C-alpha cells in the first residue's frame, strides 16, 4: 500500500514563528487513518490546520501566502531539504556548514545575497557571503554596518531597507539570530518589494535554527577531538575509572609505562590492580574515599609493572570528574608521571657529587704541590726576564743601526735614478752647447729642463725619507689618474728605455681621479715600469701594459704588466723584502718602499707571475669619492 504524507501546521502560537507556525509531517496508509490522527492532535489546546498530501490547502487568513498548492509544495520541499542538511555535515568543518546553509537559502529564497556572521571567540570563521555577482559591494558593506550596529535587535520580524543609488531599487533585508548569541546572525536580502514573505521568513528561521543546533555540536566535537588527541599524545599516564574503580580508559603512554599491550587489557582491570601490593591498603581506605569526598589527591605511589611485576614510583594526581549539569560525581581520573628516570637521575647525581668531593680533595692536594712548583718556576722566570730585557735592549740598539742602514741604502737607491738622469741630461746639454745652431740650443734647453725635473724629484725623495724620521702631514689631493700614469711612463722611458720599448694603455673610463700624493704614486709607477723594462732588456718584444679599473669599496686598481720572463720561484716568496733583488746591480729597496707607499694610502701591492711568461704588479689606491668623504 502506498504511503502519503500528512502535513499539519501548528498555529497555537503564530507570533513565535512569524505567523506561520510549526510543521509536522506524518505518513499514513489511508486517508481515514490520517484524519483520526489529526483529530487526536486537534483535541489538545493547540490549533492545527490539516493538509493531506493530495488535498488542496484550505483558504484560512493566516495561510494566504501559501494558498497556492504549488507554492505550498515548494515550501514543504524546501523545509524538508533544510532539515536534511545536517546529515551531510558529518565530515564538514564550520566554513563548509555555513556555505551549505548559505547556498541552500540563496536558492530557496531567490535572494540577491545571504550573509552569515559569526563572531564567536571559539571559531576562526567570522563571515561567509553568498551574493549575486552584479550586486553592488557597497550595499553589502552597508548591511554589515547595520548588523554590527543593531546586533542586539536581531531576530523576529526585524529587518531594514538599504537604498541602492546605482539601480534605483531598495534592497529588502531580513535577519534571524543564530542561537542566543547576539554576535551570530543570518541575513538575506532581495530587491523584490514583497521580500520576505512569511514562507521565506520561515525558511530563514529554520536555516538559522539548524545552524544554531549544528554549530555547538561541531564545536563540542572539535573540543573532544582536541582533548582526545592531547591525551593520546601525552607522555604521562592518563586514566579514567568509574566511581566503583573499574577502568574505562588508559592512554597509550600509560599502557606502555605499566607494560600493557592493548586498551582491552586495561579495561578488564580495576584501579587497585595498578597499585603495588604495599600501597593498595592506603589507596582503598584513604586515598580513594578522599578523592570521592574532596575531589583531589596528589602524592607519590608505587604502581606495578605487569610485565616484570616490579614496583615503579609515580607522582599521582588523582581527581574527581563531576557532571557539569547536575554537579554529581561521574568518574575518577588521574594524570601521573613516572618518576623512575628522575629517581635514577637523582641517584646518579648524588653519586657524582660524592665522586666530585673526593676528586676535589685530591685536586686540592695536587694544587698545593703545584703551587710550590710554580713559586720555584716564578723565581727562575724572573731571572730569565732580567736576561731577556738585557738582550732586548741590545737588540733594539742593533735594530736602530739596521734601520739607519736601510734608510741610507734606500736613499742611495732612490737618488741614484734621478742623479743618473741629471748627469746624463747635463752631459747631453754640454755636448749640445758646443754647437752653435739654434736647434741644438733648443734641445739643450729641453734637456736642462729634464735635469731640473729630476733634481726636483731627488729633492722630493729626500723630503719623503725625512718624514720617516720626522713624520709630517702628507699632502694628498684629488689627482687626474691618467695624467699621472702618462707622466710616469714618460719619465721611465726617458731614462731607462731600451730600443723598441712600447707602452700600452688600457684605462677605465670610470677611473678618472684618485685621492693620492701625486709624487709618491708617480714614484711607484716609475719604479714598476723601470723594473719591467729591465726584465725585458734581453728580448725583442718589449711591451708594457698600464691598466686601470674600478673595484669595490671606493678603490681603483692599477696594473703594470710586462711580457718578460717572469719572477723566479726563489725570489717570488721574498719579493717585497728589503735587499732582495734579481738584478746584479739592484739594491732590493724599490719594491719594499713602493709597497710602503701604497699601504700608507690604504691600498695593497701584489705581484703575479704567469706560467707562460710575464709579470703583473697590481696596486690599489682610493678613488676621488674616498677623498670627498675624508
Secondary structure as UniProt FT lines:
FT   STRAND          4..10
FT   TURN            12..13
FT   HELIX           14..17
FT   TURN            18..19
FT   STRAND          22..28
FT   HELIX           31..42
FT   STRAND          48..52
FT   TURN            53..54
FT   HELIX           61..66
FT   HELIX           69..84
FT   HELIX           85..89
FT   TURN            90..91
FT   HELIX           94..108
FT   TURN            109..110
FT   STRAND          113..118
FT   TURN            121..122
FT   STRAND          127..131
FT   TURN            133..134
FT   HELIX           137..149
FT   HELIX           151..153
FT   TURN            156..157
FT   STRAND          159..163
FT   TURN            165..167
FT   STRAND          170..177
FT   TURN            179..180
FT   TURN            182..183
FT   STRAND          184..190
FT   TURN            193..194
FT   HELIX           198..233
FT   STRAND          237..242
FT   TURN            243..244
FT   STRAND          246..250
FT   HELIX           252..258
FT   HELIX           263..267
FT   HELIX           271..274
FT   HELIX           277..282
FT   HELIX           283..287
FT   HELIX           288..294
FT   STRAND          296..304
FT   TURN            306..308
FT   STRAND          311..322
FT   TURN            324..326
FT   STRAND          329..338
FT   HELIX           340..433
FT   HELIX           438..469
FT   STRAND          477..480
FT   HELIX           481..496
FT   TURN            499..500
FT   STRAND          502..506
FT   TURN            509..510
FT   STRAND          513..516
FT   HELIX           518..535
FT   TURN            536..538
FT   STRAND          543..551
FT   TURN            552..554
FT   STRAND          555..562
FT   HELIX           569..572
FT   TURN            573..576
FT   TURN            578..579
FT   TURN            584..585
FT   HELIX           590..600
FT   TURN            601..602
FT   STRAND          605..609
FT   TURN            611..612
FT   STRAND          615..623
FT   HELIX           624..629
//
